[in-house]
Amino acid sequence: MSEPSPYEALLTAGSAAAPKPKVRPSASVVLWRRSGHGLEIYWARRAKTMPFMGGWYAFPGGGLSRRDLGVDVAGSVDGASDRSHTPAAPDLDDEALRDLGPDLAPGIVPCALRELFEETGILPGAPEVDLGDLRRRMLGKEITLGEAASELGFVPDASGLIFAGRWLTPPFVPARFDNRFFLLEWSEDRSTQPTLVGGEHDHAEWITPQNAIERWRNGEVLTAPPILHVARVLADDGAEELPTRTLTGLRSTEAADLGPMRRIEFRPGVILLPLRTPTLPPATHTNAFLLGTAETVLVDPASPLPEEQNRLLAALDAAQRQGRRLTAIWLTHHHPDHVAAVGAVRERFGVPVCAHPETARLLAVRGPTVDESLEDGQRIVLQGPDGGPPFPVQVFHTPGHAPGHLCFFDETHRTLVAGDLVSTLSTIVIDPPEGNMDHYLRSLDRMAALGPRVMFPSHGPGTLEPEAKLREFIRHRLERESQVLAAFRAGKTTPRQMVADVYPEVPPFVHPVAERQIQAHLDRLRGLGEI
């Protein structure tokens, strides 16, 4: 068995040093009404400049603040009798949260009402007066909800809230939210209607659940699974009333889940399956993907951990029951944090493993075995459901991080599954001789020129600005390269001599990886004749 590269050796060591992400309690309110169009819900698009889910559609809401604690509210929340405080831990998943119940922890209901007021101007229980100045002061942190209520002599009213579910932000992001959703009817004849102020959102609208789903299905909007699930349940139950079965559906797991895992389908036909893996911090997970709407392929079954492999297999079983037929495993590249569960999946489902010939060559020494080749420019059309459209995918060879690295491009919605071409958590390691900086920069440029609308990396959340992100990676690498060249011309000729000058911000335990980046830049500079 071959010795691991410096990068591969650090995958295990680095994952032990990765801090667990914090889990913050939060709350959101789903405003709904009956109109001439039927039942409508109110959602808003977060500004693209927002660090969390910029450009995504969501319901008004946000994280619990200390300023929410101790605020008195009138009435009780319908459908939520569990008020015990059972906060989500960093290693808790949605399956465990279902057993914990609603958990109206201290401040959660005031948090929901405060966020609703700050983001829409609606504050149940407040007097029918102009609250614009009060809203500006709360947004500016000049006054708390409790102080505002005392000043105007009212008590915020929670009696109209209906508990509608509890979801946990997936583990591929550094900041996670343990979120409670509440329904609140807000009719057209109310004197106060929702309006946006400030820069957190750039668009909001009332929309029927059916139209929201259709816009998502057409690839026009990006939204998180719980928002889509709420829309689906409300669309199914219609506009006459919100019966008990609607609320049961909002909290149920069958339609929203894949066995023990949430069904994270940000784009039609692209289901994300985050798996805990030994990988480089700040990442703690590798994103596997299930591509297709009927015939499907699994990209990068990643984790070596038995409990994660069991969760993945159970999720794939659930996907089969829901009409998705697994026909192959596709690999973006050969690194262990992308291939470790290949054997378990192949044994369970008997499907071939497909990868670039260079990946097959590198895996031939230690496995898993690659059965079929994927080549640059190949176009594979996955069958759709009966009577439904197919799901064509283009294969692109994007070497640099690894010689056989591949990206997969969903033609229908122009979604790029980018593997380790980029990360939205950090930069990508280029480790010579398998890593090649010149090839990497060319691959970034090629994928930017493709013009994807959305990009999903193997580490971190997706981005709505793929081309800008890819160009940003190019600029960053070229800036590093200019630092390497300057250090070389100043007489520092080895990566170890240069690392403090070129990477002054990285901790010592990352220096071995930083030195490999410097070596990759030196190799490129020599190839260009610069040194």
Salt bridges, closest charged atoms under 4 A:
GLU8 OE2 - HIS334 NE2 3.93
GLU8 OE2 - ARG366 NH2 2.68
GLU40 OE1 - ARG33 NE 2.79
ASP68 OD1 - ARG114 NE 2.56
ASP91 OD2 - LYS20 NZ 3.87
ASP93 OD2 - ARG311 NE 3.86
ASP94 OD1 - ARG262 NE 3.38
ASP103 OD2 - ARG166 NH2 3.64
ASP103 OD2 - ARG180 NH2 2.79
GLU115 OE2 - ARG114 NH1 3.18
GLU118 OE1 - ARG114 NH1 3.13
GLU119 OE1 - HIS201 NE2 3.67
ASP133 OD1 - ARG136 NH2 3.99
ASP133 OD2 - ARG137 NH1 3.97
GLU151 OE2 - ARG137 NH1 2.94
ASP178 OD2 - ARG166 NH2 2.62
ASP178 OD2 - ARG180 NH1 3.33
GLU185 OE2 - ARG34 NH1 3.30
GLU200 OE2 - ARG46 NH1 3.20
ASP202 OD1 - ARG45 NE 2.72
GLU205 OE1 - HIS203 NE2 3.51
GLU205 OE2 - ARG215 NH1 2.40
GLU214 OE1 - ARG217 NH1 3.04
GLU220 OE1 - ARG215 NE 3.70
ASP237 OD1 - ARG245 NH1 2.50
ASP257 OD2 - ARG98 NH2 2.82
ASP257 OD1 - ARG262 NH1 2.89
GLU265 OE1 - ARG263 NH2 2.97
GLU265 OE2 - ARG324 NH2 3.02
ASP300 OD2 - HIS338 ND1 2.79
GLU307 OE2 - ARG276 NH2 2.91
GLU308 OE2 - ARG311 NH1 3.29
ASP317 OD2 - ARG348 NH1 2.58
ASP337 OD2 - HIS338 NE2 3.85
ASP337 OD2 - HIS459 NE2 3.52
GLU358 OE1 - ARG361 NH2 2.68
ASP371 OD2 - ARG346 NH1 2.81
ASP376 OD1 - ARG446 NH1 2.86
GLU411 OE2 - ARG379 NE 2.69
ASP420 OD2 - HIS333 NE2 3.29
ASP420 OD2 - HIS338 NE2 2.99
ASP420 OD2 - HIS401 NE2 3.19
ASP420 OD1 - HIS459 NE2 3.36
ASP431 OD1 - ARG516 NE 2.64
GLU434 OE1 - HIS334 NE2 2.99
ASP438 OD2 - ARG442 NH2 2.83
ASP438 OD1 - ARG524 NH1 2.57
ASP445 OD1 - ARG471 NH1 2.56
GLU465 OE2 - LYS48 NZ 3.15
GLU472 OE2 - LYS469 NZ 3.92
GLU481 OE1 - HIS521 ND1 2.93
GLU481 OE1 - ARG524 NE 2.88
ASP501 OD2 - LYS492 NZ 2.41
GLU505 OE2 - ARG480 NH2 2.38
GLU515 OE2 - ARG496 NE 3.83
GLU530 OE1 - ARG489 NH2 3.83
